[in-house]
Amino acid sequence: MSDAQSEAGTVEGQGPVEIDEELARHLENKREELFEKFEIPDEFPPEVMEEAETRTEDIQSEIRSEVDERRDLRDLTTWTTDPIDAQDFDDAISIEEREEEYVLWVHIADVTHYVTPETSMWSSAVERANTVYLPAYTVHMLPPTLAETVCSLVPNEDRLAHTVEMHLGKENLGYDEIEIYKSVIESDERLTYAQAEKRLEDPDSPLHEECGLVYELADRMHEQRKADGSLVLNPSRDRAHTIIEECMLKANKAVTHELMWGRGVEAMYRVHPQPSPDEWDKALQEIQELDGVSIPGEAWDDPRKAVNATLEEAPERQLGKIQWAVMKVMPRARYMNDPFGGHHALNFEIYGHFTSPIRRLSDLINHWIVHTNDVPEDLVALCDRASDRQKAAERCEREYKQFLEEVGLDPNAVNNRGIEVVEEDETD
């Protein structure tokens, strides 16, 4: 996943990839080999599972006891948008247009209400540091028991959230005001990406107006990012993905803006160094030499804008080569306790993660810092841990995808549609 939002979704209307039992055993053996190689624990210790089970008992009475201590947003129109096969819904959005501003609420499951530094679940999350997404197989950072119940913003049920409320000026979409607070929400509906697209199309459908308004805002934020020099390697995202990506980026940026400029505290910032001028020149030269590809003359001054402009005009068959030319020269982003250096690809002066505490340690830590204003003593070690485990997860994913190709499977098809094991005589 990029720094925006990663996912593994099933393509609607297509069945799973069928494999026989022998191939299924090969895949299982390969996963076990990779988990050992990259030190990725697949099973949770019993004490972590027991703790998660205990924390998911009597949910509603606990939420009722919390209402008076939080902002009650249950009357606010709110919805989630996720892949069709998502098991947990950890972020939701609300939108209002006012005379001189948009108000955008991004509600994130309040994971740190349940997972605190003295718990076994916290220790386990630090050990794992992220969720590992392999095609049709996921190794979770937190016990799914927790993620799929109290930390899932399911429709028509009260849930505890950590809300980022952003007042955005209509003219330049800058932050006129940022508020971050604990809340109680009730999602009105759970949409898949395809359903969100349909709501945008159908004027008579529920949430049509809200989806249309938030897309109008997200599209403007997207174009503004590009104009400012943010690198956009996937120029053909559909509207539903654009909404979620831009809203999450805006919320992440708002939180780290508040942590750094509002409070001046250390946190887990995301720092992405820039390639050297020679490396950028090498990438652009490689792109320019591709058949049917031409970098617009006025874009050469800023390599990120050059790549954006080229991707929009290039033949589809060359998009992957252009993206790869860029990725080869990009340094790895890392988590740092100091934001300075910024995020080169996004062209943000300060950036960090907040919107995915179920699957990233950085977000979990930042939720804790935002709420308590208490910075963990071992923050630098936690930053290094998160960076190193992310690298291990990416290498594991890459090697597993290569193995899928070696045994004749399309990793993208497996990732998008899942796998079904069938008895061997059925595949003849």
N, C-alpha and C positions, 0 to 999 in steps of 0.2 A: 504494500500500500504506500501511496505517496504520503506526503505530510498532510494531505487533505483528508481523504477518507478511503479506507480500503474495505473490501468486501469480497465475499464469495457467494454469488447468488445463482440460483437455478433459473435458467431461461424458461419463461412461461410457455407452456404448450409443447415442450420437448421432453421426451422420456429420458431416464438415466442411461448412461453407457453400460452395456451388459458385458460382463466378463465371467469366465468360468472359475471354479473353485481353486484350481491349481494356480491360476494367475493371481487370484485374491491372496493366496498364501505367499506368493513371491512379493507382492506389494507389502504385506504385513511384515515379512522378514526384512525388506529393505528399510521400512520405517524404523523398525527396532534397531537396525544397524546404524542408521543416521542419528537416531536419538542418543545412542551410546556415544557416537563420534562427537556430537556437538553438545553433549551433556544436557539434554533436554528431558526433564522428568515427565513421563506420560501419565503416571498415576499420582493422585493426591494421597498423602499420609492419612491414616484413619482419623487422627485428631483434627485435621483440617476439615474433613468431610463431616465429622460429628458437630464441629463448631458451626459450620454452614447450615446444617440441618436445624440446629437449635435457634440460630438467628432468623430462620424463616418461619418460626412458629408464631401463631396469633398476630399476624401482620396488621390487620385492620385496627385492633385495639391499640397497638403501639403507635400507628399513624394518628389515631384520634388523640392520643395523649400528647402528640407533637404539634398539633394544629395551632395552639395558642402561642407557641414559641416561634412560629414561622409566618411568612407572607402567604396568605391563602389566595391561591390563583385558580381555584377550581372552577370559577365561573368564566375564565378566559378561554376562548376557543383555541384548542391545542390539538396537534396531531403529530404522528410519527410517520416517517417514510424510510423503508428498509427493503433489502432484497426479499424475494418471495419466501426463501427458506430460512430467514433469520429466526433464531431461537430467543433472542432477547432484544429489547428495544430500549437503548440507553440514551437516546436523545430525542427531544420533541421541540417543535417550534410554534410560536404564536406571532401574529403580525397585526399592527394597526397603522392606518394612515391618518395623520392629524394635519392641521392647517399648515404648519411649517416644518413638520418632521415625520419620519417613520419611527415607530417603536417596534423593535425586533426583540423578542424574548427567545433565548435558546435555553431549554431546560435539560439538564443532565442528571441522570440517576445519581442520587446521593449515596454513593458507594461508601464513603468514609463515615457515614452514620453507622454502618455495620462492620466495616473493616478498619480497625484502628491499630495504632502501633503495638499495643500490648496483646494483640490476637495472633493465633497461629496462622490465620488466613493472610495477615499482613506479612509475616515472615515468609510464607510460601510465595506470596506475590513478589517479594524482593528477590527470592531465589530464581523465580521464573522470568520476571521482569517484562514479559509481554506474552500475548497469545500468539501461537505459531499456526499460520494458515497454510496447510498443504492442500493440494487439490483433493476434495472429498474427504478430508481428515483435518480435524482441528485439535490442537493441544492448548487448553485454556490456561489463562493466568489465574483466574479465580474459579472456584468450584461452580460449575453450571447450575447447581441447585440454587445458589444465591443469585447468580446473574439472571436466571430465567424466572425468578419469582419476585422478590422484593425490589430488585434492581432493574426490573423490566417495566417500562412505562406502558403497560397494557391499557387498552381503552376501557372506559367506564368503571375504573377502579382508582381510588385515591392512592397516590404515590408520593414519597418524599423525593424532592429534587434539589439541585443546586442550580439556581437560575442566574443567567447573565442577561440583564435588561439593558439594551442599547438604544439610546435616543440619537437618531442619525439625521443630521441636517439635510433637507431635501436638495439643496444646491450641490453640495460636494460629498455627501454621504459620510462626512466626518463624525466623530463621536462628540456630540454636544454634552452627553452625560452617560456615564457607565455605572450601573449598580450591580453588585454580585451578592446574592443572599440565598439563604435556605428557604425553601418553599414547599407547599403541598399543591400538587396539580392533579387534574383528572383529564387524561387524553380522551378526545372525542372519537378519534378513529385511528386505526392502524392501516396505512396505505403501503402497498408495494410500489416500486418505481413505475411499473406499467400502469397501475391504477392512478397514480399521481398524474401521469401523462394524459390519461383519459379524462380526469377531472378538469385539466386545463382546456381540453377540447370541448367538453359538454357544458354549456352555460346553465343547464337545468340541474346539474349534479351538485350534491352536498360539497361544501368546501371549494367550489369552483372560484368564487370571488377571492377567498383567502389565498388559494394556490396561485391564482393569476397575479395578485398583488405582490406576493413574496417572490414570484418569478421575475416580475418587472424590476423589483429591487435587486435580486440576485444577478440578473443580467447586467444591470448597470454596474454593480460591484465588480463583476467579472471583466467587463470592458474597461473599467477604471484601473483595475489591477494590471491589465495588459498595457494600457497606455502609460502606466507608471514604470513598466519594465519588468513585471512579474512574468516568469517563464511559464508558458502553458503548453505542455508537451502533448496534451490530448485535446485538439481543437474541436472535436466533433461530439462532445458530451451532450446527451439529451437534456431536456429542460429540468426533469426531476432530479437528475444527478447534479446539475448546476445549482439548483436551489440548496441542496444539502451541503455540497462542497463549499459554496460561498458563505452560507450562514455559519458553518463550523469554523471556517477561516476567520470570519469577522469576530466570532466569540473568543476563539483562542487568542487572537491579537488583542482584543479588549482586556482579557484577563491579565496577560503579561504586561500590557501597557499600564494597567492599574498596579500590578505588583512592583514594577520597576519605577515608574514615574510617580505613582500615587503613594506608595509605601517605601520604596527604596530598599526592598528586601531581596535576599538571594532566593532563587527558586530553580526549578529545572527548566532552563531555557533551551531552545533548539537553535543551535548555531550551525550555519552552513557556509563554509569558506568558499571564496570564488576561485575558479581556475586561474592560472597565470594567463597573461595576454597571449603568450605563445601557444598555450594549450587551446585557448578559445580560437585563435587563428587557425590552428590545425583542424579543429572541428568544423569551422565554417568552410575551410578549403575542401574538406572531404564532402561536405554537403553540396557545395557549389559544383563539384565534379560529377554528381549523380545525374543520370540521364533524365531529362525532362524537368530538372530542378534549377531554379535561378533565384538567388537572394536579391531582393529589391535593393537598388543602389542606395536609397536614402536610409536603409535600416542598418547598414554595416557598423555605424558608430557604437551601437549598443548590441552586443551579441545576443542577448535575450530577446530583444525586439526583432532582431534579424531572424532568429529561429521561429518566433511566433508568426511573422509575416510569411516565411517560407512554407511552414506547415499548412497555412491556410490556402496556399496556391498550388502546392505540390501534388503530383498524381498519387492516388491512394497507395499504389504499389511501393512507393518510396518512403512512406511515412515511418515505417519501422526502422529503416536505415538512417533516416534523419535523427530519430529519437536515440538510436544506439550511438551515433556519432557524438551526440551531446553527453549521453550518460557516461561514455568512456573517459571524458575529461573532467567530469564532476567529482570533486572531493566528497568524502562521506560527511553527512551531517552528524553532529554529535550533541549530546546533552551536556550543558555546562551550567555551573552555578552563577555565571556572569554572562549577560546577553550580548556583550559588545563584540562586534564582528558581524552581527546581524545574520539574516537568512538570505543568502545570495539568490537562490532560485526564485524565491517568492518576492525578493527585493523589499523585505520588511526590515526595518532598523532593529526591531525587537520582536521575537516570536517565541511561543512555547505551546505546549499541548495541555488541554483541559477537558476536551469534549469526549474522551473515550477512557474513563477510569476503569472500565471492566476489562480492557485488553491492553492497557499500557501503564507501566509503573510510573512514568513521568506524570501522567494525568492524575493518578491516585495521589502522588506526593503533592502536586500543585493544589488539588482540592483541600488537602490537609493544611497546607500553608495559607491558602486564602481564608479558610474558616478560622484557624487558630492564631494566625500570624506568628506561628512557631516554626522555625526552620530546623529540620533535623540536624543533629550534630555531624552525622556522617553524610551530609548532602553531596559532597564531592565524590565519595565512594559510590553513592547511589546513582549519580550521573554516569560514572564510568561503567557501573554494572548494567544500567539500561542501554547504554551505547553498545557495549560488548555483546550483550544477549541479543540485541536487534541484529547485529552483524551475523551472529551464529544462526539466528532464525532465517535470515535471508539466504545464507549459504545452504542451509538444510533444504529450504524450499527449492532453490535452484538445482541442487543435486537430485532431489526427488522428481522434479519435472523432467530432468534429463533421463532418469531411469524410466519414467513413463514412456518417453519417446522411444527408448531402446526396446521396450517390450510391445511397441506398436500402438500405444494409446496417445491420443491428443490431449495434452495437459489442459488446454482451454476448455475442451468439451467436458472433461472429467470435472474440472473446477466449476463450470457453469451448470452442469446437469446432474452431477453426482454419479455414483456407481451402484449397479445392482448385480449381485452375484447370482447366477442361474446355474441350475444343474447341467452337467456337460451334455447330456443327450438333447437338451432344449436348444443348444447353440449349433447343432449339426445342420 
